[in-house]
Amino acid sequence: MSKSRRLISNVKYNSIGFIIQLLAGIFLSPVIVSSIGIENFGIFVVVSALSANISFLDLGVGDTYGRFISAAAVNNDVMAIRELVNAGFFFYATLSLAVIVILYPLAGSVLNFFNISPALRSDALFVYYL
């Protein structure tokens, strides 16, 4: 298969996956709202948005690790794979610790910023800490 055909095929399948994910979100939102309520759904959406934004802290490092680990696996370089896995673990452990240290103390401020009702504050705090 030529590179252009493979590119077109990859774009087509990625687009199909994106459309399925989008449609699932559109059709499942009313079901989720009816089962957990509008205020809890609002908390769910805020937490999902915060999680998505925090995932940008990765800065593409995960994809880079995958590429280098794949290259090392093709060359049967077990030592390089171990070093890459250890470096990746250290990077993500450090990044996670930094996010926790910064965001845990801000929990009250975040809840106040989004005007979470007192009745749902404990649930929102629990979800925030997850």
N, C-alpha and C positions, 0 to 999 in steps of 0.2 A: 504494500500500500504506500503510495507517495505521501510526502509530508503534507501537502496541501489537502489531500483527501482525509488524512488522519486528523489534521487541524479542524476541518469542517465537521468531521464526525465527533470529535471531542467537544466542540462548541455546541453542537446539536444536543448531545447527551447532558452536558452541563446545564443547558437551557431548560431541557425537560425536567431535570432534577430541581432547578430553581422554581419552575412553574408549579410543580407538584407541591413543593414546600409552601409556596405562596398560597395556593388554593387550600391546602390543609389548614393553614392559619386562618384564612377567611371563613371556612366552613366550621372550624372547631371553636372559634371565638364565641359565638352565641351559646354553644353547648357549655363551654367553661363558665361563661357569665351566669347562665341559668343555674348551674350547679354550685358555684361558690359565691355568687352575689357580685354586684357592680363594684363595691368598695374593695373587696378582696381581689377582684380582677385588676383593679387599678394598682394595687400593691404588686401583684404579679407582673404587670407590664413595666412598672418602674424598676423592679428588681431585675427583670430580663434586660431592660435597656442599660442599667448600670453594669450588669455582667458582660453585655456585649461591648460596652465601652472599655471595660477593664481588659478585655481580651486583646485590645489593640496594643497593650503594653508588651505583647509578644514581639512586635515589630518584625514579624516574618521569620523569627529565629527557628520556630518549629519546622517550617518548610525547609529551611537550610539544613537543619539536623537530619531530616529525612533524606535529603539529597546526598549529603556526605556519608551517611550510614549506608545508603544503597550502593554508593560507589565503593565503599570499603567492603561491603558484602560481595560485590561482583569480583573484587580482587582477592577474596578470602582472607582479608586482613583483620583477624580476630582482635588483635591488640588495638588497632585503630577504632574498631567498633566499641570496645570497652572504654577507651578514652573518650569517645564522643558521647556515649551514654552517661558516663560519669560527669562530663562537662555539662551535658544537658540537665542532668539531675541537679547539679550544683546551681546552674543558672535559674532553673524554675523554683528551686527551694529558696534561693535568695530573693527572687522576684516576689514570690508568695509571701515571704516574711515581711518584705518592705510594704506590700499592699496591706497586710494585716495590721502592721504597726501604724500605718497612716489612716486606714479606714475604720478600725475598731473604735478609737476614741471619738470619731466623728458621727457615730450612730445617732445620737440624740439630735445633733444639728441637721443631719440628713432627714430624719423623720419630721422635724419642725419645718424644714424647707418645703417638703411635699405636703404639709398640712394633714398628716395622718390623724384620724380621729382617735380620741382617747380609748374608745372601746376596742379598736383594732391595733393599738400601739404595741401590745405584747406580741401579737402575731407577727406584725411587721418587723419588730426587733428580732424575733426568732428567725424569720426568713432572711433578714439582712445579715445576720451572723452566719448563715449557712454559706 
